Amino acid sequence: MKLIDTLPVRRIAFLGDYLPRQCGIATFTYDLRTHFQERYADLDTFVVAVEDRPGEYDYPSEVRYTFDQNSRSAYVQTARYLNESGVEVVCMQHEYGIYGGNSGEYVIDLLDRLKMPVITTFHTILEKPSPDQDRILRAIADRSAFVVVMSERGRQFLENIYEIEPEKIVVIPHGIPDVAFTNPDEAKGAFGLDGKKVVLTFGLISPNKGIETAISALPEVVKKHPDLRYIVLGATHPNLIREHGEAYRTSLVRLAEELGVAEHVQFHNRFVEKEDLLQYLQMADVYLTPYLNAAQITSGTLAYSVGSGKAVVSTPYWHAEELLADGRGVLVPFGSSEAIAEALIHLFDEPDYRNKLRNEAYQYSRQMVWHETVGSYHRLFGYSVTNRLDLNADALPTLKLDHLYRLTDSTGIIQHARYTLPHREEGYCTDDNARALLLASWLDTDGEIVDARIPWMIDVFASFLNHAFDPQVGRFRNFMSYGREWLESFGSDDSHGRAIWALGGLIARTRRPDLRAWAQDLFNRSIDKVLEMTSPRSWAFTMLGLSEFLHRYPGDRHKQELRRELGDRLCALLRQTARPYWYWFEPILTYDNARLSQALLCSDVPEHQLVGLHTLEWLRDVQTAPEGHFRAIGSEGFYPMGSEPAVYDQQPLEAAASIGAYLAAYAYSGLDIWREAADTAFAWYLGKNDTGLALYDESSGGCYDGLQPHSVNYNQGAESCLAYLMARAEIRAAQVQQQASQKKSEKNSVRAK
């Protein structure tokens, strides 16, 4: 699969074992996360480390969570931590032996519970797995969004042996440090090896590495090149130490002594950090991997040696066959000390040939440097989130009213929340109760769900507006304390307009004559006051309320004239403000912008409708990111004419307003581009946005209060919750209408036949 740039991902967890645990996977996890953070410094990345000896490792600060590989319950707890951490993607390393249970089956308990995409890198892919190994690898792949292998052979094994679908497999080479191509002789002095020919083998020491075969080759080599030194660098594998101590290393020392080459072999018995390893590689003339069998799909040590421009002699295990092909190294048969001796002698006899191998290896390795590797992972992370959220237009998240109900008490809807808890100290407002009444009236007539809470909430929100209206001044008050005390004599123009819109919506939809009679009375007493107001949003909200009213009572001349007057005012504002590069009603884009265009589109005056359409076209372009997703005007500065639009803090209110306006444009023009624009704006709530983070919280049914550069605002206030639910309600209504039209068209087609 070719990786392409997609939406950015802001929070990533790297899961595997980790330094200072002495393990090749720990080193890989460390390198991958470190180089990823270096290249993408603005992202939040951290590590979840699986431990073989809990509590014994002194981890660096990026390790935020650890769990015992042998505790099955710990895997469930780790999944809970990740789900609640805001992580968008988990990058998991898999190797047999680092997870508990039969063939590492405990990790399935974790994967089954994760809610975000998982990218799994397979470090070992067995050609002949046991039944359990086969079952576990298939289960991991099934639960992963994508699986990464480091070689073409690994991809073939996954397809042919494990029957993993090809589109799920991605080949990303093992990352390597980007080091200069240097002369080994310049680095030998630091090791006391001036004038020596140096062969290096590196890695955790264990019998399958074939080091005894390499030592057995030395007598023939030192006859011709007595200045040769063979460096065996690395600690004995911890598992081998626990079971057999240093018996294997001791046997190697004894073998060198018996063959008379002890002075030519140096054992550096320690776990080497990356910086030290690079120094060793710089001074080596030849890198040797004498592994005893083919079953190694990946070798980090081989990748490092090729990346350092070494002449490599290796047995033909799978990764070596691929990496050293086309003259990038020398392959020798398994277990053949004679072939190793012949290859080493030839390399030291022919320095030009040795340097040719070095150059071929180094040039090939440039595609493997960590900068390129982490770039591939970054694109894969973004693609996995985008692919997971690639919405079917007919598949909306399940309607969930829990948070709306949580914020509502017998007085009204509380305007703010701390996380999901109602923040009572900040009380109530007419703005939100008007939105809530409008939403509840939509839900009551939609029929998607039957919920006894909806009629109750309609009464609560309507009662709030009834109490908010002051007949002495003909205005709605806006802010009320939690102690039910009004905090002002009358509210903002905008809150007045929103109240009128809600009343109009209730008049158009309610099946209760008593509620309609009440709403009509309050609507009539409050509507003319808007003519005294100067806020274009109060005009727009009122026009939307009038359009709702006129949908039920289309012949009301006073309401027709009032809507026309307010539409004329908006058009006059546009004529005053518009410039060749700025086609908007005001010299700044702020909040609820699209409602101005929507109000004109809902008019019956052709001039109004055309202005609404063309201003919305301009606004749509402003609110579309280069990548094609919806980008709301940020509230941290908005968008003044002649300046640049603020990208953050993006508000859920803007997506909802845009969806309403886009669907009004679709109803007016019939052009699918507007329906698609509405779907794109709705996808903003689900993660198709500048950060790739979902704003809708499916667990609570609420919506986060804003999109920030690296995260969301985790508070879930009334405005945000209502914005999401109103947006969803409008998208659903458009879907229902489209389905009805299709059925009607199909029925007419059948009749015509």
N, C-alpha and C positions, 0 to 999 in steps of 0.2 A: 504494500500500500504506500502510495506517495503521500508524504506528510505535507500539509499546507498550513499557512498561518490562519488561525481562527480567532475566536474570542479569547482574550487573556484570562488566565486563571490566577487568582490572587493568594490563595492559601492552600498549601500542599503539605501532606504528611508523608515522610519517607519511613517505611516500616521494614525492619529487618534487624539482624544483629549489628553491633556498632562498636567502633573503637572506644575504649581500649581493649575490648575483647579481641583476642588474637585469633583471627579467622579471616580468610580471604573475602568472604561475603561482608564481614564487618568493614574491611578496608574499602571494598567497592561502595557500600552504602555511604561511608564517610566521604569518599571522593565525589560520588555523584551529587550528594547534597551540597557539599562545599563548593564545587565548581558551579552548580546551579545557582546558588546564592550569590556567588561572585558575579555571574553574568546578569542575573535578574535581581539586583539588590533591593528593588522596591517591593518584592514579593515577601510574603510571610511563609517561611518554610521551617519545619521542625521535624524531629525524629521521634518515633515510637520504637523503642528497642526491646527485642525479645532476649531474655537472659537465660543462660544456662546455670549461672550461680548468682541468684538474686542478692542484691545488696553489696556485692564485692567489687563492683566497678565504679571508678570515679569518672562519671561521664561529663563531657562538656555541656555548656548551657543549652545547646540546641536540642538536647535530649529532654523532652518535657514529660515523657511518660515511659514507664518500663513495665514489663510483665514477665512472669515466670513461664518458660516454655513448657513446663511439665504440669502446670495447673490448668485444667480444662476450664474452670470457671473464669480464670483470668482472661481468656479469649473473649468471653461474653462481655466482661467489664471493659475490656479495651475497645470493643466495638461501640459500647455506650459512650465512652470518652470521645472517640472520633466523631460519632454522630452529633455530639453536643458541642464540638469544638469549632464549628464553622468551616471545617475542611471541605474543599470542593473535590479534591482528587487524592487518592491514596496510591503511592508508588511503592509496591511491595516487592521485596526480594525473596525468591524461593530457592531453597536448597534442601535436599534431604538431610535431616539431622538437626536442623535449627528450630523445628517446630515439634511439639510433643504429640504423643499418640502413635498409633500404628502407621508408619510411613508418613508421619506428620499430619495426621488427619484432624488434629485439634484446630488447625487454622481454618478449616471449613466452618466451624462454629462462628468464627469472627466474620468471615466473608458473607455468611448467610444473613448477618444482621446489619452490615454496612449499607447506608443509604446513598452514598456517593459512588461515582465510578472508581474502579480499582484497575490500575495498570500493573501487571505482574511480570517481573523479569525472571525467566527460568535460567538458572545457572547450570543445571544438570538436566539433560534430557536423555534418558536411557533407551538404548536400542532394544534391549530385552528386559523390560520392567517386570517385576512380580505383579500378580493380580492386584495387590493393594496399591503398589506404586502407580500402576496404570490408572486405577480408579481415582486416586487422589489427584493426580495431575489433570485428568479430565475434569474433575469437579472444580478444581481451581480455575482452569481455563473457562469453564462454563460460567463461573461467577465473576470473571474479569471482563471489563469492557474491551481491553486489548491485552495481548501477551507479547512480551519482547524477548527475542532471542538475539544472540550476538554473532551468529554465523548462518550461512545459507544451509548448511547441513542441519542445524537445529530447526530451521523452518521446514525442511523436508521431513524430518522425523515427526514433528507435530502434525503435519498434514497426513502422512502415510501410515504412521504407527498409531497415533492417538486420535486421528480423524477430527482434528480441530479445523474449523472452517477457515479457509485461506485469508478472507478479509479481516479476520481477527488477529492475524499474526503480523508483527512488524519486526524487521531486522534493524537493530541499532548496534553498531560496533562497540566493543568494550572501550571505554574512554582511556586516553593516555595523556600524560603531561606534554605540554608543548615545549620541548627542549631544543636547544641548538644542536646542530650537527658538528661534533667536535672530534679532535684527534685524541684517541685514548691515551697516547703517551704523555699528554699534558696533564692528565689527572692521576697518573700512577704514583707520583712522588708522595702524595698525601698518605698513601697506603704502604710506603716503603717498598714499592715494586718497580722502581725505575729500571729500565732495561729488560724487564721481564715480558714474556708473552702470557697474557692472562685469559683464562677460560672461566666463565662464571655460570653457576647454577643457583637459582634463588627460589625460595618458597618454603612453606612448612614441610619439614622433613618427615617422610613416611615411606614404607617399603615400595609402594606403587610408583614412586618417582624414578626408580631405576638407577639410583646413584652408584650402586655397586657395579653396574655395567660400565658406567663412565670411568670409574676408578680402574677397572680391569683393562680399559683401553690405554691407560697412561704409559705403561712400560714401553710400548712401541713408539709412542709419541716422543717421550723424553729422550729416547736414543738419538733421535734426529734434532730435537729442540730441547736441550737440557735446561734452557732458561724458562721453561713453561711452569706456570703456577695455576692450579685448579682451585678456585674459591667456591666452597659450598656454603652459601649464605642462608641462614634461616634457623629458627627454633624448631625443635621437634614438635609435631602436631600435638596439641593438648590432649586429645583423646588417646593418642598412643602413649603419652606420658602417664596418664591415669591407669592404663591397663598393663603397660610393660616397662615403664620407666624409660631409661636411655639405652636399652638393649640394642636397638637398631643402630643408633649412632655409634655405639661402642663397636659393633660389628664392622662398620665402615672404616673406623680408625684402624682396627686390627687388620682388615683387608689391605689397606694402603701399606701398612708395615710389612705384611707378608710378601707383597709384590715389590717391595723396595722403592716405593714412590712416596713414602710418608713426607719427605721434605718438599715434595711438589704439591701436596694437598694441604689446604688450610680450611679448617672448619670454623666458621664464625657463627657461634651458637647463640643467636639472639633474634628476637622479633624486631624487624627493621621498619622504621618510619619511612614515609615516602621520600623525604629529603635525603636521607642516608642511602636509600636504594638508588636514587638517581646518581649519586656520586659513585657508587659501585659500578653502575652501568656505564658511566662515562669512561671509566678506566679499563673496562673489559674489551678485549679484542674480539672475543667470540662468546656468544651466549649458547649454552647447551641445555636442552631439555630431553633427557633420555627416558621418558616415561615408558612403562612396560606394556601398556595396552591402548587400543584406539579409543576407548570409551571416555573421551574428555571433549565435551562440546565447546567448552570455553576455557581459556587460560589467560588470566590477567597478567601473569609474569611474561608470557610470550608476547602479548600485546605491548607491554612496556618495553621489552627489548627491541622489538621492531620499531617502535616509536622513537627509540634512542639511537636508531641507525646502527644496530649491531649486525654483524655477520652471524647467522643463527644456524646451528646444527641441531636437528630434532628428529625424534622418531615420528612416524606418520599418524599421530593421533588426529582426531577429526579437525580440531581447530587449526593445528599446524598444517595439515594438508591444504586447507583453504587459505590461510594467511601467508604461507610461504610459496604458494604456487607462482608460476611464471618467472622463475629465477630470483625469487626474493629470499631464498634460503636453501639449505641442503637437508634433504630428508634421508634418513638411514633406517634400516630394518629394526624392528623391535628386538631387544635383547642381544644385539650384535656388537660386542666390544670391538671386533675387527673393523666393522664398517665405521664406527665412531672414530677409531684411530686413523683410518685412511682419510676420512673427511677432515679431521683436524690437521693432519700432516699436509694435506693439499692446501688448505687455507693459509697455513703459515709458510709454506713453500712459495705460494703465489700471492703476494700482497696486493697486486693489481686486481686479481679475481676477488679477493676478500673485500677490497674497497668497492668493487662493482656491486657485490651483494649488499653492502652497507647502504650505498646510494639508492638502490632499487627499493630496499625495505623502508628507508626514511621517506622517500617521496610518496610511496604508497600510503604510509601511515598518516599523512596530513589530514585525510578525511576522518581520522579516528581521534584527533585531539579532543580534549574534554569540551572545548568551546563548541565544537560541532555536535558532539554527543548530547550535551545538555540542551542544545537548540532543538535537536530531534525530539527529545523527551518533552520539552516545553510545547512544541507543536502538537504532540500526541496528547498531552494533558488537555489543551484547549479543544482539540478535536473530540476527545471523549466526552467532555461536558456538552459541547455543541450537539454532538450526535445523540446524546442521551436526551437532550431537550428539544430535538427536532420534532416539533409538534405537528400532529395531524390536526387540521383545522376543526375537525369534528370532535376532538378528544380534549375536553376541558377538565381541569382538576375537579374532583367531586365537590359539590357545594357543601360548605361547612360553616355553620353560623355560631359556633361555640364562642369565638372571641367577641363577636358582636354582642352576644347575650351577656358575656362576662363584663363588658364595659357598661351595660345598661342596668339602671336601677329604676325604682318607681318614679324618680324625678325626670330622668332623661339619660342620654348617653354621656358618660364622662369623657372629657375631650382628650386627656393625655393618659399615658401608661408608662410605668417603669418596667421594662421588659414586657411581660404580658399582664402585669397587675395594674388595675385601675389606679391612677394617681389622683386620689381624691382631693388633695390640697389645691389642685388647679381647677376643680369644679367643672362647669358645663358651659356650652355656648350654643347660640342659635344656629351658627354656621353648621355645626356637626349634627344637631338635631334635625335641621332641615334636610341635610343630605340623607340622614337615616330614615326620615319619613318618606322621602322620594324612593329610596331603595326598597323599603318595606312595602310600599304600594306596588312596586314592580314585582317583587317576590310573591305578593299575595295573589296576583292575577296570573302569574307565569305557570303555576301548576307543576313545577319541577319536583318540589317536595311538599309534603303535608307536615307542617310544623306548627303546633299550637302556640308557639312563642311569637309567631309573626303577627297575628291579630293583636296580641297583648302589646307588642312593641309599637304597633301603629298607634294605639291609644296613648301610650306613654309619650311618643314623639309629638303627636298632635297636641296633647295637653301642654307640652312644653311650649310649643309655638303659640298656643292660645294664651298662656300666661305671659309669654315674652312681649306680646303686642300691648302697647300702651295707647288706648283710644284717645287720650287727651292730646297727644302729639301725632297720632297716626303712624307711629314708627315701632319697629321691633327692637327691643333691647337685645344685647348679644351675650355679655358675660355674666354668669351667675356663680356665686361661690358654692362650695359644697354644703354650706349652711343655708342654702336657698335664699341668699340675699343678692339682689341685682347690684352690679358694680358700676352701672352707668345709667343715665337717664334714657339714652337711646343708643343703638349700636351703629356699626359701620353701614355705609351704603351697600356694600357687598352682601353683608348678612341679611339685609332687608330683601335684596334681590333673590338670594337663595331661598328665603322663606316663601316668597311668591312662587318661585319655580316648584317648590315642594307642594304647595297648595294646588297649583295647576295640575301637577301630576296626580295628586290624590283625586281631584275632581274628575279627571279623565278616566281613572281606573277603578276606583272603589266600587264595590257592589252594595255598600251600605248607604241607604238614603240619608240616614242621620249624619253620617260623616261628610257626605257630599254637601248637604245643606250648610253644615257648619263651615266647611272649607270655602264654599262660595261666598258666604257672608264675610269671612275674614279677608278673602281675596279681593272682594270689591271695596272693602274699607281701607285696604293698604296699597292698592295698585297705583292710584293717581299720584301718590307721594313721590313715586320714582321720577316724575318729571322735574322735581326740584333738585334731583341728585346730579352729580357731575362725574361719577365713576362709570367708565364704559362697561365694567363688569356688572354693575348693578343693572344697567340697561340690558346687557346680554342675558343675564339670568332671568330678568323679567320677561324678555322676549321669549325665552324658552318656556317659561310658565304660561305665557299667553298662547303660545303654539299648542301646548297641552290642552288648555282650556278650549281653544278654537277647534281642536280635533273633535271635541264632544259637542260644542255649540258653535258651528262654523259661521252662523249668521249674525253673531253679536257684533254690531257695527262699532260700538265704542272700543271693544277690545281690538278689532281690526285696525282702527285708526291709531290706537295707542302703540300697537306693535309697529306700524308703519312709521310713526314719529320717531320711535327709538332706533329703528333701523336707519332712518335718514341721518340721525345724529352720528351713528357709527360710521356711515359712509362719508359724512362731512369730516370726521376726524381723520379718516384715511387720506382724503384729498389734501388736508393741511400738512400731514406728516410724511407722506410717501416721497421717496427719492428713487432714482434709477436702481440703486442697490438696496433699498429698504422699502418693502411693500407691507407696511404694517400701520396699525391705528395709533400707536404711541411710539415715542422715540426710545423705548426700552421694552424688551420682552421680560416679563416678570413671572407671574403665576397664573394658572388657569387660562393660559393664553388662548388655546384653541376654542374655548367656549365663545369667543367673540365671532369667529368665523362660523361656528355651528349655529349661533343664533340667527345670522343672516341667511344661512342655508335653509333654515326652517321657516323663513318668511315666505309669503306668497307674492312678493314684489320681485320681478325679474332682475332689476338692478341689484337689489340686495343679494339675491342668490348668486349672481355672477361675482360680486365682490367677495362674498363668503368663499366661493370656490377658489378664486385666484389668490386671495390672502392665505388660504389654507395650503395651497400648492407651495407658496413661498415658505410658510412655516414648516411644512413637511420636509422640505429640503434642508432647512436649518436644523431640524431635529433628527436627521438621518446621519449616522456616523459613516465615515468612508467605507467601513466594512459592511454596511448595509443594515445594521441593527438600529433600533430606536435609541436616541440620546436626548433625554429631557434637558431643558435649560436648567443649569444648576442654580440653586438658591444662594450660593456663596458669591454674589456679585451680579447674577442674572446676565442680561445681554444688552448693554446700552448701544445705541446706534454709533457706528464708527469704532467700536471696540471689538473684543473677541468674546464669544459666549462662554460663560462659566460652565465647566464640565460637572462639577460637584457643588453642592450636595443635591443630587437628583431626587425629586420628590414623586411619590406614587400618584399624587394629584394630577401631575402633568400627563402621565400615561393615560389616566382615565379620561381627562378632558380631550386628549387627542383621539382616543378611540371613539368617543361620542361624536366628535366632529368628522372623523373619517367615515364613519357609518352614515352620517347625514349626507356627506358628499356622495357616497355610494348610492343612497336612496335617490338623490337628486339627478346624478349623472348616469347611473347604471354601469359605470366603468369598474372592472374588477380590480384595477390598481388601488382603489380606495378600500376595498374589502381586504386586500392583501396588506395594505398599510395598517389597518386596524389589527390584523393578526400579528403583524410585526411588533406593534406597540404593546399588545397584550403579552407577547413572549418576553418583553422586558421584565415583567413580574417574575417570570420563571427562570431567568438567568441569561437570556440573550440580551446582554447589555455590556457596558464597558468593562465590567469586572468579571462577568460570568457567574456572579452570585445571584441566587434566587432571592427575591423580595418577599414572595408569598411563603408563609410558614405553614406547611400542610399539617403539622402536628397541632398547632393552636387554631388554625383557621384565620389567623390574623395576617397582617402585612407589616414588614419592617418600615420604620419611619423615613428611611432615605438611603441612597446609595452613595457611599464615600469612596475615596481613592482605593483603599485596600480592604474594605469591609462594608458591612451594612450598619446602620444605626439600629441596634437591637431592640429599642423601644417599639411598641406596637400600639400607637395611639389611634383614636377614633377616625381621624381624617384618612390615615393610611389604610386602615381596615375597610372603611367605606369606599375609598377609591378603588381598591381591588375588587370588592364585591359588586360595585356599580359597573366597573369595566367588564367583569365576567358576565353580569346580567345582560349587558348590551350585546356582547359577543354572542351569547346564547340566543338572544332574541333574533339576531341577524341569521344565525344558523337555522333556527326554527322556520323563519320566514323563507329562507332559501330552499329548505327541504320541502316546504309546502308548495312553493312555486314549481319545483322540479316535478313533484307528484302531479300537480295540475297540468303541467306541460305533457307529461307522459300519458295522462288520461286523455287529453285532447288529441294526442298523436294516435292513440288506439282508436278513438272515435272516428278520426279522419280516415283510418284504414277501413 
